[in-house]
Amino acid sequence: MPGRKGIDCGGPRAHFCRERQFSPSRCVRGTTRTIRSGSTRIIVCRVRGLRGKTRAQSILRPFTSPKCGVCRVR
């Protein structure tokens, strides 16, 4: 199901909706990590050109989250 720009609802077996902040191709290879904050997961990486700084590349929210309303309409 297509959603808003930057929101990926995944396939029929997915448990999270992904809100992409920027393309993963901008990340330095090997620097991607997942941080858990309650039921939300944040994928962070080091961005090319920003020396030593990490940024949130994607935010994964469970389908039950109010901010994931686009994906709950299945």
PQR file of N, CA, C, O and H, with PARSE charges and radii, in Angstrom:
ATOM      1  N   MET A   1       0.846  -1.177   0.000 -0.4000 1.5000
ATOM      2  CA  MET A   1       0.000   0.000   0.000 -0.0000 2.0000
ATOM      3  C   MET A   1       0.894   1.244   0.000  0.5500 1.7000
ATOM      4  O   MET A   1       1.706   1.403   0.911 -0.5500 1.4000
ATOM      5  N   PRO A   2       0.770   2.105  -0.969 -0.5600 1.5000
ATOM      6  CA  PRO A   2       1.593   3.310  -0.979  0.2800 2.0000
ATOM      7  C   PRO A   2       1.152   4.279   0.104  0.5500 1.7000
ATOM      8  O   PRO A   2      -0.040   4.469   0.346 -0.5500 1.4000
ATOM      9  N   GLY A   3       2.131   4.884   0.746 -0.4000 1.5000
ATOM     10  CA  GLY A   3       1.827   5.831   1.809 -0.0000 2.0000
ATOM     11  C   GLY A   3       2.431   7.187   1.513  0.5500 1.7000
ATOM     12  O   GLY A   3       2.712   7.521   0.362 -0.5500 1.4000
ATOM     13  H   GLY A   3       3.100   4.730   0.549  0.4000 1.0000
ATOM     14  N   ARG A   4       2.625   7.960   2.561 -0.4000 1.5000
ATOM     15  CA  ARG A   4       3.263   9.266   2.394 -0.0000 2.0000
ATOM     16  C   ARG A   4       4.708   9.074   1.968  0.5500 1.7000
ATOM     17  O   ARG A   4       5.269   7.989   2.122 -0.5500 1.4000
ATOM     18  H   ARG A   4       2.396   7.688   3.495  0.4000 1.0000
ATOM     19  N   LYS A   5       5.297  10.113   1.441 -0.4000 1.5000
ATOM     20  CA  LYS A   5       6.692  10.058   1.043 -0.0000 2.0000
ATOM     21  C   LYS A   5       7.550   9.790   2.276  0.5500 1.7000
ATOM     22  O   LYS A   5       7.409  10.469   3.293 -0.5500 1.4000
ATOM     23  H   LYS A   5       4.841  10.994   1.316  0.4000 1.0000
ATOM     24  N   GLY A   6       8.433   8.808   2.188 -0.4000 1.5000
ATOM     25  CA  GLY A   6       9.319   8.484   3.298 -0.0000 2.0000
ATOM     26  C   GLY A   6       8.760   7.430   4.241  0.5500 1.7000
ATOM     27  O   GLY A   6       9.478   6.976   5.132 -0.5500 1.4000
ATOM     28  H   GLY A   6       8.548   8.256   1.362  0.4000 1.0000
ATOM     29  N   ILE A   7       7.496   7.022   4.077 -0.4000 1.5000
ATOM     30  CA  ILE A   7       6.893   5.998   4.922 -0.0000 2.0000
ATOM     31  C   ILE A   7       6.819   4.705   4.118  0.5500 1.7000
ATOM     32  O   ILE A   7       6.269   4.673   3.017 -0.5500 1.4000
ATOM     33  H   ILE A   7       6.913   7.391   3.353  0.4000 1.0000
ATOM     34  N   ASP A   8       7.380   3.640   4.685 -0.4000 1.5000
ATOM     35  CA  ASP A   8       7.340   2.327   4.047 -0.0000 2.0000
ATOM     36  C   ASP A   8       6.634   1.383   5.000  0.5500 1.7000
ATOM     37  O   ASP A   8       7.088   1.170   6.124 -0.5500 1.4000
ATOM     38  H   ASP A   8       7.827   3.666   5.579  0.4000 1.0000
ATOM     39  N   CYS A   9       5.522   0.818   4.549 -0.4000 1.5000
ATOM     40  CA  CYS A   9       4.724  -0.057   5.402 -0.0000 2.0000
ATOM     41  C   CYS A   9       5.185  -1.503   5.357  0.5500 1.7000
ATOM     42  O   CYS A   9       4.661  -2.331   6.103 -0.5500 1.4000
ATOM     43  H   CYS A   9       5.154   0.991   3.636  0.4000 1.0000
ATOM     44  N   GLY A  10       6.132  -1.829   4.520 -0.4000 1.5000
ATOM     45  CA  GLY A  10       6.651  -3.185   4.442 -0.0000 2.0000
ATOM     46  C   GLY A  10       5.663  -4.135   3.792  0.5500 1.7000
ATOM     47  O   GLY A  10       4.651  -3.721   3.227 -0.5500 1.4000
ATOM     48  H   GLY A  10       6.558  -1.157   3.914  0.4000 1.0000
ATOM     49  N   GLY A  11       5.977  -5.410   3.884 -0.4000 1.5000
ATOM     50  CA  GLY A  11       5.121  -6.434   3.296 -0.0000 2.0000
ATOM     51  C   GLY A  11       4.032  -6.867   4.262  0.5500 1.7000
ATOM     52  O   GLY A  11       3.870  -6.269   5.326 -0.5500 1.4000
ATOM     53  H   GLY A  11       6.799  -5.747   4.343  0.4000 1.0000
ATOM     54  N   PRO A  12       3.286  -7.901   3.900 -0.5600 1.5000
ATOM     55  CA  PRO A  12       2.176  -8.354   4.731  0.2800 2.0000
ATOM     56  C   PRO A  12       2.610  -8.946   6.077  0.5500 1.7000
ATOM     57  O   PRO A  12       1.797  -9.020   6.999 -0.5500 1.4000
ATOM     58  N   ARG A  13       3.864  -9.366   6.208 -0.4000 1.5000
ATOM     59  CA  ARG A  13       4.340  -9.956   7.458 -0.0000 2.0000
ATOM     60  C   ARG A  13       5.156  -8.974   8.298  0.5500 1.7000
ATOM     61  O   ARG A  13       5.701  -9.359   9.332 -0.5500 1.4000
ATOM     62  H   ARG A  13       4.524  -9.306   5.459  0.4000 1.0000
ATOM     63  N   ALA A  14       5.249  -7.733   7.880 -0.4000 1.5000
ATOM     64  CA  ALA A  14       6.051  -6.728   8.584 -0.0000 2.0000
ATOM     65  C   ALA A  14       5.424  -6.361   9.928  0.5500 1.7000
ATOM     66  O   ALA A  14       4.203  -6.394  10.081 -0.5500 1.4000
ATOM     67  H   ALA A  14       4.806  -7.420   7.040  0.4000 1.0000
ATOM     68  N   HIS A  15       6.264  -6.012  10.896 -0.4000 1.5000
ATOM     69  CA  HIS A  15       5.804  -5.617  12.227 -0.0000 2.0000
ATOM     70  C   HIS A  15       5.992  -4.120  12.489  0.5500 1.7000
ATOM     71  O   HIS A  15       5.451  -3.588  13.459 -0.5500 1.4000
ATOM     72  H   HIS A  15       7.256  -5.985  10.773  0.4000 1.0000
ATOM     73  N   PHE A  16       6.750  -3.448  11.636 -0.4000 1.5000
ATOM     74  CA  PHE A  16       7.061  -2.035  11.818 -0.0000 2.0000
ATOM     75  C   PHE A  16       6.787  -1.265  10.539  0.5500 1.7000
ATOM     76  O   PHE A  16       6.844  -1.824   9.444 -0.5500 1.4000
ATOM     77  H   PHE A  16       7.189  -3.880  10.848  0.4000 1.0000
ATOM     78  N   CYS A  17       6.488   0.023  10.683 -0.4000 1.5000
ATOM     79  CA  CYS A  17       6.501   0.906   9.521 -0.0000 2.0000
ATOM     80  C   CYS A  17       7.777   1.745   9.629  0.5500 1.7000
ATOM     81  O   CYS A  17       8.190   2.133  10.722 -0.5500 1.4000
ATOM     82  H   CYS A  17       6.442   0.476  11.573  0.4000 1.0000
ATOM     83  N   ARG A  18       8.383   2.013   8.491 -0.4000 1.5000
ATOM     84  CA  ARG A  18       9.670   2.715   8.440 -0.0000 2.0000
ATOM     85  C   ARG A  18       9.456   4.129   7.939  0.5500 1.7000
ATOM     86  O   ARG A  18       8.845   4.349   6.892 -0.5500 1.4000
ATOM     87  H   ARG A  18       8.048   1.697   7.603  0.4000 1.0000
ATOM     88  N   GLU A  19       9.966   5.082   8.698 -0.4000 1.5000
ATOM     89  CA  GLU A  19       9.969   6.478   8.264 -0.0000 2.0000
ATOM     90  C   GLU A  19      11.410   6.836   7.944  0.5500 1.7000
ATOM     91  O   GLU A  19      12.224   7.053   8.843 -0.5500 1.4000
ATOM     92  H   GLU A  19      10.462   4.904   9.547  0.4000 1.0000
ATOM     93  N   ARG A  20      11.714   6.895   6.667 -0.4000 1.5000
ATOM     94  CA  ARG A  20      13.091   7.124   6.233 -0.0000 2.0000
ATOM     95  C   ARG A  20      13.424   8.612   6.299  0.5500 1.7000
ATOM     96  O   ARG A  20      12.668   9.440   5.789 -0.5500 1.4000
ATOM     97  H   ARG A  20      11.053   6.719   5.937  0.4000 1.0000
ATOM     98  N   GLN A  21      14.541   8.954   6.918 -0.4000 1.5000
ATOM     99  CA  GLN A  21      14.985  10.336   7.040 -0.0000 2.0000
ATOM    100  C   GLN A  21      15.862  10.747   5.859  0.5500 1.7000
ATOM    101  O   GLN A  21      15.764  11.873   5.371 -0.5500 1.4000
ATOM    102  H   GLN A  21      15.155   8.281   7.332  0.4000 1.0000
ATOM    103  N   PHE A  22      16.716   9.836   5.402 -0.4000 1.5000
ATOM    104  CA  PHE A  22      17.533  10.056   4.213 -0.0000 2.0000
ATOM    105  C   PHE A  22      17.945   8.699   3.665  0.5500 1.7000
ATOM    106  O   PHE A  22      17.783   7.680   4.335 -0.5500 1.4000
ATOM    107  H   PHE A  22      16.795   8.921   5.798  0.4000 1.0000
ATOM    108  N   SER A  23      18.468   8.684   2.468 -0.4000 1.5000
ATOM    109  CA  SER A  23      18.813   7.447   1.779 -0.0000 2.0000
ATOM    110  C   SER A  23      19.968   6.717   2.476  0.5500 1.7000
ATOM    111  O   SER A  23      20.922   7.358   2.915 -0.5500 1.4000
ATOM    112  H   SER A  23      18.600   9.512   1.923  0.4000 1.0000
ATOM    113  N   PRO A  24      19.892   5.376   2.582 -0.5600 1.5000
ATOM    114  CA  PRO A  24      20.992   4.629   3.196  0.2800 2.0000
ATOM    115  C   PRO A  24      22.283   4.711   2.392  0.5500 1.7000
ATOM    116  O   PRO A  24      23.350   4.407   2.925 -0.5500 1.4000
ATOM    117  N   SER A  25      22.217   5.109   1.140 -0.4000 1.5000
ATOM    118  CA  SER A  25      23.439   5.235   0.335 -0.0000 2.0000
ATOM    119  C   SER A  25      24.326   6.380   0.825  0.5500 1.7000
ATOM    120  O   SER A  25      25.502   6.439   0.466 -0.5500 1.4000
ATOM    121  H   SER A  25      21.350   5.356   0.708  0.4000 1.0000
ATOM    122  N   ARG A  26      23.786   7.285   1.634 -0.4000 1.5000
ATOM    123  CA  ARG A  26      24.581   8.387   2.183 -0.0000 2.0000
ATOM    124  C   ARG A  26      25.392   7.969   3.412  0.5500 1.7000
ATOM    125  O   ARG A  26      26.219   8.739   3.900 -0.5500 1.4000
ATOM    126  H   ARG A  26      22.831   7.237   1.925  0.4000 1.0000
ATOM    127  N   CYS A  27      25.154   6.742   3.915 -0.4000 1.5000
ATOM    128  CA  CYS A  27      25.852   6.252   5.109 -0.0000 2.0000
ATOM    129  C   CYS A  27      27.227   5.697   4.746  0.5500 1.7000
ATOM    130  O   CYS A  27      27.420   5.130   3.671 -0.5500 1.4000
ATOM    131  H   CYS A  27      24.482   6.117   3.518  0.4000 1.0000
ATOM    132  N   VAL A  28      28.170   5.869   5.658 -0.4000 1.5000
ATOM    133  CA  VAL A  28      29.487   5.252   5.504 -0.0000 2.0000
ATOM    134  C   VAL A  28      29.314   3.758   5.759  0.5500 1.7000
ATOM    135  O   VAL A  28      28.683   3.362   6.740 -0.5500 1.4000
ATOM    136  H   VAL A  28      28.013   6.329   6.532  0.4000 1.0000
ATOM    137  N   ARG A  29      29.868   2.936   4.888 -0.4000 1.5000
ATOM    138  CA  ARG A  29      29.726   1.489   5.004 -0.0000 2.0000
ATOM    139  C   ARG A  29      30.251   0.989   6.347  0.5500 1.7000
ATOM    140  O   ARG A  29      31.335   1.377   6.781 -0.5500 1.4000
ATOM    141  H   ARG A  29      30.380   3.257   4.092  0.4000 1.0000
ATOM    142  N   GLY A  30      29.473   0.124   7.004 -0.4000 1.5000
ATOM    143  CA  GLY A  30      29.881  -0.485   8.267 -0.0000 2.0000
ATOM    144  C   GLY A  30      29.571   0.327   9.515  0.5500 1.7000
ATOM    145  O   GLY A  30      29.957  -0.074  10.612 -0.5500 1.4000
ATOM    146  H   GLY A  30      28.592  -0.192   6.651  0.4000 1.0000
ATOM    147  N   THR A  31      28.882   1.459   9.379 -0.4000 1.5000
ATOM    148  CA  THR A  31      28.602   2.300  10.552 -0.0000 2.0000
ATOM    149  C   THR A  31      27.143   2.273  10.976  0.5500 1.7000
ATOM    150  O   THR A  31      26.756   3.006  11.886 -0.5500 1.4000
ATOM    151  H   THR A  31      28.567   1.785   8.487  0.4000 1.0000
ATOM    152  N   THR A  32      26.330   1.451  10.341 -0.4000 1.5000
ATOM    153  CA  THR A  32      24.895   1.403  10.641 -0.0000 2.0000
ATOM    154  C   THR A  32      24.642   0.606  11.917  0.5500 1.7000
ATOM    155  O   THR A  32      25.146  -0.506  12.069 -0.5500 1.4000
ATOM    156  H   THR A  32      26.644   0.856   9.601  0.4000 1.0000
ATOM    157  N   ARG A  33      23.867   1.171  12.826 -0.4000 1.5000
ATOM    158  CA  ARG A  33      23.515   0.531  14.093 -0.0000 2.0000
ATOM    159  C   ARG A  33      22.026   0.738  14.361  0.5500 1.7000
ATOM    160  O   ARG A  33      21.416   1.678  13.850 -0.5500 1.4000
ATOM    161  H   ARG A  33      23.457   2.075  12.703  0.4000 1.0000
ATOM    162  N   THR A  34      21.448  -0.157  15.173 -0.4000 1.5000
ATOM    163  CA  THR A  34      20.045  -0.028  15.580 -0.0000 2.0000
ATOM    164  C   THR A  34      19.989   0.258  17.073  0.5500 1.7000
ATOM    165  O   THR A  34      20.605  -0.448  17.871 -0.5500 1.4000
ATOM    166  H   THR A  34      21.943  -0.920  15.588  0.4000 1.0000
ATOM    167  N   ILE A  35      19.252   1.291  17.444 -0.4000 1.5000
ATOM    168  CA  ILE A  35      19.069   1.674  18.842 -0.0000 2.0000
ATOM    169  C   ILE A  35      17.608   1.446  19.186  0.5500 1.7000
ATOM    170  O   ILE A  35      16.721   1.843  18.431 -0.5500 1.4000
ATOM    171  H   ILE A  35      18.751   1.865  16.796  0.4000 1.0000
ATOM    172  N   ARG A  36      17.353   0.811  20.317 -0.4000 1.5000
ATOM    173  CA  ARG A  36      15.974   0.586  20.760 -0.0000 2.0000
ATOM    174  C   ARG A  36      15.593   1.629  21.798  0.5500 1.7000
ATOM    175  O   ARG A  36      16.339   1.899  22.738 -0.5500 1.4000
ATOM    176  H   ARG A  36      18.074   0.488  20.931  0.4000 1.0000
ATOM    177  N   SER A  37      14.419   2.204  21.606 -0.4000 1.5000
ATOM    178  CA  SER A  37      13.876   3.171  22.549 -0.0000 2.0000
ATOM    179  C   SER A  37      12.428   2.771  22.800  0.5500 1.7000
ATOM    180  O   SER A  37      11.527   3.206  22.083 -0.5500 1.4000
ATOM    181  H   SER A  37      13.813   1.985  20.842  0.4000 1.0000
ATOM    182  N   GLY A  38      12.206   1.944  23.812 -0.4000 1.5000
ATOM    183  CA  GLY A  38      10.879   1.388  24.044 -0.0000 2.0000
ATOM    184  C   GLY A  38      10.546   0.433  22.922  0.5500 1.7000
ATOM    185  O   GLY A  38      11.329  -0.470  22.627 -0.5500 1.4000
ATOM    186  H   GLY A  38      12.939   1.590  24.394  0.4000 1.0000
ATOM    187  N   SER A  39       9.395   0.612  22.287 -0.4000 1.5000
ATOM    188  CA  SER A  39       9.021  -0.258  21.174 -0.0000 2.0000
ATOM    189  C   SER A  39       9.484   0.300  19.829  0.5500 1.7000
ATOM    190  O   SER A  39       9.347  -0.363  18.801 -0.5500 1.4000
ATOM    191  H   SER A  39       8.759   1.345  22.526  0.4000 1.0000
ATOM    192  N   THR A  40      10.029   1.510  19.834 -0.4000 1.5000
ATOM    193  CA  THR A  40      10.527   2.142  18.614 -0.0000 2.0000
ATOM    194  C   THR A  40      12.000   1.794  18.432  0.5500 1.7000
ATOM    195  O   THR A  40      12.760   1.724  19.397 -0.5500 1.4000
ATOM    196  H   THR A  40      10.141   2.049  20.669  0.4000 1.0000
ATOM    197  N   ARG A  41      12.385   1.580  17.189 -0.4000 1.5000
ATOM    198  CA  ARG A  41      13.787   1.325  16.863 -0.0000 2.0000
ATOM    199  C   ARG A  41      14.274   2.419  15.941  0.5500 1.7000
ATOM    200  O   ARG A  41      13.566   2.834  15.023 -0.5500 1.4000
ATOM    201  H   ARG A  41      11.767   1.637  16.405  0.4000 1.0000
ATOM    202  N   ILE A  42      15.490   2.886  16.190 -0.4000 1.5000
ATOM    203  CA  ILE A  42      16.071   3.962  15.401 -0.0000 2.0000
ATOM    204  C   ILE A  42      17.335   3.429  14.746  0.5500 1.7000
ATOM    205  O   ILE A  42      18.229   2.931  15.430 -0.5500 1.4000
ATOM    206  H   ILE A  42      16.065   2.548  16.936  0.4000 1.0000
ATOM    207  N   ILE A  43      17.414   3.531  13.429 -0.4000 1.5000
ATOM    208  CA  ILE A  43      18.602   3.107  12.706 -0.0000 2.0000
ATOM    209  C   ILE A  43      19.462   4.343  12.513  0.5500 1.7000
ATOM    210  O   ILE A  43      19.032   5.319  11.898 -0.5500 1.4000
ATOM    211  H   ILE A  43      16.688   3.935  12.873  0.4000 1.0000
ATOM    212  N   VAL A  44      20.673   4.300  13.039 -0.4000 1.5000
ATOM    213  CA  VAL A  44      21.599   5.421  12.934 -0.0000 2.0000
ATOM    214  C   VAL A  44      22.816   4.995  12.132  0.5500 1.7000
ATOM    215  O   VAL A  44      23.144   3.811  12.055 -0.5500 1.4000
ATOM    216  H   VAL A  44      21.023   3.507  13.539  0.4000 1.0000
ATOM    217  N   CYS A  45      23.479   5.971  11.539 -0.4000 1.5000
ATOM    218  CA  CYS A  45      24.719   5.709  10.819 -0.0000 2.0000
ATOM    219  C   CYS A  45      25.532   6.999  10.759  0.5500 1.7000
ATOM    220  O   CYS A  45      25.035   8.088  11.047 -0.5500 1.4000
ATOM    221  H   CYS A  45      23.213   6.933  11.601  0.4000 1.0000
ATOM    222  N   ARG A  46      26.789   6.840  10.379 -0.4000 1.5000
ATOM    223  CA  ARG A  46      27.643   7.994  10.146 -0.0000 2.0000
ATOM    224  C   ARG A  46      27.433   8.442   8.708  0.5500 1.7000
ATOM    225  O   ARG A  46      27.502   7.625   7.790 -0.5500 1.4000
ATOM    226  H   ARG A  46      27.192   5.956  10.145  0.4000 1.0000
ATOM    227  N   VAL A  47      27.179   9.717   8.502 -0.4000 1.5000
ATOM    228  CA  VAL A  47      26.898  10.260   7.177 -0.0000 2.0000
ATOM    229  C   VAL A  47      28.204  10.692   6.511  0.5500 1.7000
ATOM    230  O   VAL A  47      29.073  11.292   7.144 -0.5500 1.4000
ATOM    231  H   VAL A  47      27.123  10.381   9.248  0.4000 1.0000
ATOM    232  N   ARG A  48      28.322  10.378   5.232 -0.4000 1.5000
ATOM    233  CA  ARG A  48      29.516  10.787   4.482 -0.0000 2.0000
ATOM    234  C   ARG A  48      29.644  12.305   4.500  0.5500 1.7000
ATOM    235  O   ARG A  48      28.667  13.021   4.285 -0.5500 1.4000
ATOM    236  H   ARG A  48      27.616   9.891   4.718  0.4000 1.0000
ATOM    237  N   GLY A  49      30.830  12.778   4.752 -0.4000 1.5000
ATOM    238  CA  GLY A  49      31.087  14.212   4.760 -0.0000 2.0000
ATOM    239  C   GLY A  49      30.903  14.868   6.119  0.5500 1.7000
ATOM    240  O   GLY A  49      31.336  16.006   6.300 -0.5500 1.4000
ATOM    241  H   GLY A  49      31.624  12.196   4.927  0.4000 1.0000
ATOM    242  N   LEU A  50      30.279  14.199   7.080 -0.4000 1.5000
ATOM    243  CA  LEU A  50      30.122  14.737   8.438 -0.0000 2.0000
ATOM    244  C   LEU A  50      31.025  13.930   9.358  0.5500 1.7000
ATOM    245  O   LEU A  50      30.639  12.860   9.829 -0.5500 1.4000
ATOM    246  H   LEU A  50      29.927  13.275   6.932  0.4000 1.0000
ATOM    247  N   ARG A  51      32.196  14.426   9.609 -0.4000 1.5000
ATOM    248  CA  ARG A  51      33.217  13.683  10.336 -0.0000 2.0000
ATOM    249  C   ARG A  51      32.767  13.303  11.742  0.5500 1.7000
ATOM    250  O   ARG A  51      32.566  14.165  12.598 -0.5500 1.4000
ATOM    251  H   ARG A  51      32.509  15.295   9.226  0.4000 1.0000
ATOM    252  N   GLY A  52      32.614  12.010  11.967 -0.4000 1.5000
ATOM    253  CA  GLY A  52      32.320  11.492  13.293 -0.0000 2.0000
ATOM    254  C   GLY A  52      30.911  11.713  13.807  0.5500 1.7000
ATOM    255  O   GLY A  52      30.630  11.377  14.957 -0.5500 1.4000
ATOM    256  H   GLY A  52      32.778  11.310  11.272  0.4000 1.0000
ATOM    257  N   LYS A  53      30.025  12.258  13.012 -0.4000 1.5000
ATOM    258  CA  LYS A  53      28.658  12.529  13.473 -0.0000 2.0000
ATOM    259  C   LYS A  53      27.712  11.445  12.984  0.5500 1.7000
ATOM    260  O   LYS A  53      27.752  11.050  11.819 -0.5500 1.4000
ATOM    261  H   LYS A  53      30.254  12.531  12.078  0.4000 1.0000
ATOM    262  N   THR A  54      26.860  10.965  13.886 -0.4000 1.5000
ATOM    263  CA  THR A  54      25.845   9.995  13.493 -0.0000 2.0000
ATOM    264  C   THR A  54      24.488  10.686  13.430  0.5500 1.7000
ATOM    265  O   THR A  54      24.212  11.626  14.176 -0.5500 1.4000
ATOM    266  H   THR A  54      26.827  11.285  14.832  0.4000 1.0000
ATOM    267  N   ARG A  55      23.661  10.200  12.531 -0.4000 1.5000
ATOM    268  CA  ARG A  55      22.322  10.746  12.333 -0.0000 2.0000
ATOM    269  C   ARG A  55      21.330   9.596  12.252  0.5500 1.7000
ATOM    270  O   ARG A  55      21.702   8.470  11.921 -0.5500 1.4000
ATOM    271  H   ARG A  55      23.885   9.437  11.926  0.4000 1.0000
ATOM    272  N   ALA A  56      20.070   9.879  12.553 -0.4000 1.5000
ATOM    273  CA  ALA A  56      19.010   8.881  12.416 -0.0000 2.0000
ATOM    274  C   ALA A  56      18.690   8.728  10.936  0.5500 1.7000
ATOM    275  O   ALA A  56      18.239   9.673  10.289 -0.5500 1.4000
ATOM    276  H   ALA A  56      19.767  10.793  12.822  0.4000 1.0000
ATOM    277  N   GLN A  57      18.925   7.530  10.404 -0.4000 1.5000
ATOM    278  CA  GLN A  57      18.645   7.252   8.998 -0.0000 2.0000
ATOM    279  C   GLN A  57      17.187   6.838   8.813  0.5500 1.7000
ATOM    280  O   GLN A  57      16.545   7.247   7.845 -0.5500 1.4000
ATOM    281  H   GLN A  57      19.291   6.762  10.929  0.4000 1.0000
ATOM    282  N   SER A  58      16.660   6.027   9.739 -0.4000 1.5000
ATOM    283  CA  SER A  58      15.269   5.575   9.681 -0.0000 2.0000
ATOM    284  C   SER A  58      14.714   5.413  11.089  0.5500 1.7000
ATOM    285  O   SER A  58      15.455   5.139  12.033 -0.5500 1.4000
ATOM    286  H   SER A  58      17.182   5.695  10.525  0.4000 1.0000
ATOM    287  N   ILE A  59      13.408   5.585  11.219 -0.4000 1.5000
ATOM    288  CA  ILE A  59      12.719   5.345  12.480 -0.0000 2.0000
ATOM    289  C   ILE A  59      11.704   4.242  12.221  0.5500 1.7000
ATOM    290  O   ILE A  59      10.856   4.361  11.337 -0.5500 1.4000
ATOM    291  H   ILE A  59      12.806   5.807  10.452  0.4000 1.0000
ATOM    292  N   LEU A  60      11.798   3.163  13.002 -0.4000 1.5000
ATOM    293  CA  LEU A  60      10.885   2.032  12.863 -0.0000 2.0000
ATOM    294  C   LEU A  60       9.897   2.075  14.008  0.5500 1.7000
ATOM    295  O   LEU A  60      10.277   1.968  15.174 -0.5500 1.4000
ATOM    296  H   LEU A  60      12.486   3.066  13.720  0.4000 1.0000
ATOM    297  N   ARG A  61       8.618   2.235  13.670 -0.4000 1.5000
ATOM    298  CA  ARG A  61       7.565   2.275  14.692 -0.0000 2.0000
ATOM    299  C   ARG A  61       6.668   1.063  14.518  0.5500 1.7000
ATOM    300  O   ARG A  61       6.406   0.650  13.388 -0.5500 1.4000
ATOM    301  H   ARG A  61       8.309   2.322  12.723  0.4000 1.0000
ATOM    302  N   PRO A  62       6.183   0.476  15.632 -0.5600 1.5000
ATOM    303  CA  PRO A  62       5.229  -0.631  15.491  0.2800 2.0000
ATOM    304  C   PRO A  62       3.922  -0.126  14.886  0.5500 1.7000
ATOM    305  O   PRO A  62       3.587   1.053  15.004 -0.5500 1.4000
ATOM    306  N   PHE A  63       3.191  -1.026  14.238 -0.4000 1.5000
ATOM    307  CA  PHE A  63       1.938  -0.634  13.587 -0.0000 2.0000
ATOM    308  C   PHE A  63       0.913  -0.078  14.565  0.5500 1.7000
ATOM    309  O   PHE A  63      -0.012   0.620  14.150 -0.5500 1.4000
ATOM    310  H   PHE A  63       3.464  -1.983  14.142  0.4000 1.0000
ATOM    311  N   THR A  64       1.056  -0.371  15.851 -0.4000 1.5000
ATOM    312  CA  THR A  64       0.092   0.128  16.842 -0.0000 2.0000
ATOM    313  C   THR A  64       0.341   1.582  17.214  0.5500 1.7000
ATOM    314  O   THR A  64      -0.490   2.186  17.893 -0.5500 1.4000
ATOM    315  H   THR A  64       1.808  -0.938  16.188  0.4000 1.0000
ATOM    316  N   SER A  65       1.458   2.161  16.791 -0.4000 1.5000
ATOM    317  CA  SER A  65       1.793   3.541  17.121 -0.0000 2.0000
ATOM    318  C   SER A  65       0.856   4.516  16.416  0.5500 1.7000
ATOM    319  O   SER A  65       0.527   4.307  15.249 -0.5500 1.4000
ATOM    320  H   SER A  65       2.132   1.670  16.239  0.4000 1.0000
ATOM    321  N   PRO A  66       0.411   5.592  17.105 -0.5600 1.5000
ATOM    322  CA  PRO A  66      -0.461   6.578  16.461  0.2800 2.0000
ATOM    323  C   PRO A  66       0.209   7.274  15.279  0.5500 1.7000
ATOM    324  O   PRO A  66      -0.477   7.685  14.343 -0.5500 1.4000
ATOM    325  N   LYS A  67       1.557   7.415  15.303 -0.4000 1.5000
ATOM    326  CA  LYS A  67       2.269   8.071  14.211 -0.0000 2.0000
ATOM    327  C   LYS A  67       2.387   7.173  12.983  0.5500 1.7000
ATOM    328  O   LYS A  67       2.850   7.613  11.931 -0.5500 1.4000
ATOM    329  H   LYS A  67       2.114   7.080  16.063  0.4000 1.0000
ATOM    330  N   CYS A  68       1.972   5.927  13.114 -0.4000 1.5000
ATOM    331  CA  CYS A  68       2.046   4.974  12.008 -0.0000 2.0000
ATOM    332  C   CYS A  68       0.651   4.750  11.419  0.5500 1.7000
ATOM    333  O   CYS A  68       0.338   3.642  10.986 -0.5500 1.4000
ATOM    334  H   CYS A  68       1.596   5.569  13.969  0.4000 1.0000
ATOM    335  N   GLY A  69      -0.163   5.758  11.399 -0.4000 1.5000
ATOM    336  CA  GLY A  69      -1.533   5.644  10.921 -0.0000 2.0000
ATOM    337  C   GLY A  69      -1.651   5.285   9.452  0.5500 1.7000
ATOM    338  O   GLY A  69      -2.636   4.661   9.058 -0.5500 1.4000
ATOM    339  H   GLY A  69       0.091   6.659  11.752  0.4000 1.0000
ATOM    340  N   VAL A  70      -0.683   5.657   8.631 -0.4000 1.5000
ATOM    341  CA  VAL A  70      -0.710   5.335   7.213 -0.0000 2.0000
ATOM    342  C   VAL A  70      -0.686   3.820   7.026  0.5500 1.7000
ATOM    343  O   VAL A  70      -1.401   3.283   6.180 -0.5500 1.4000
ATOM    344  H   VAL A  70       0.117   6.164   8.952  0.4000 1.0000
ATOM    345  N   CYS A  71       0.136   3.138   7.815 -0.4000 1.5000
ATOM    346  CA  CYS A  71       0.305   1.697   7.654 -0.0000 2.0000
ATOM    347  C   CYS A  71      -0.808   0.897   8.318  0.5500 1.7000
ATOM    348  O   CYS A  71      -1.049  -0.245   7.926 -0.5500 1.4000
ATOM    349  H   CYS A  71       0.716   3.575   8.502  0.4000 1.0000
ATOM    350  N   ARG A  72      -1.476   1.442   9.284 -0.4000 1.5000
ATOM    351  CA  ARG A  72      -2.519   0.689   9.990 -0.0000 2.0000
ATOM    352  C   ARG A  72      -3.776   0.513   9.140  0.5500 1.7000
ATOM    353  O   ARG A  72      -4.620  -0.326   9.455 -0.5500 1.4000
ATOM    354  H   ARG A  72      -1.280   2.369   9.603  0.4000 1.0000
ATOM    355  N   VAL A  73      -3.908   1.283   8.082 -0.4000 1.5000
ATOM    356  CA  VAL A  73      -5.087   1.210   7.231 -0.0000 2.0000
ATOM    357  C   VAL A  73      -4.871   0.098   6.204  0.5500 1.7000
ATOM    358  O   VAL A  73      -4.790   0.378   5.008 -0.5500 1.4000
ATOM    359  H   VAL A  73      -3.223   1.965   7.826  0.4000 1.0000
ATOM    360  N   ARG A  74      -4.779  -1.127   6.640 -0.4000 1.5000
ATOM    361  CA  ARG A  74      -4.523  -2.259   5.736 -0.0000 2.0000
ATOM    362  C   ARG A  74      -5.798  -2.923   5.379  0.5500 1.7000
ATOM    363  O   ARG A  74      -5.798  -3.898   4.627 -0.5500 1.4000
ATOM    364  H   ARG A  74      -4.845  -1.354   7.612  0.4000 1.0000
TER
END
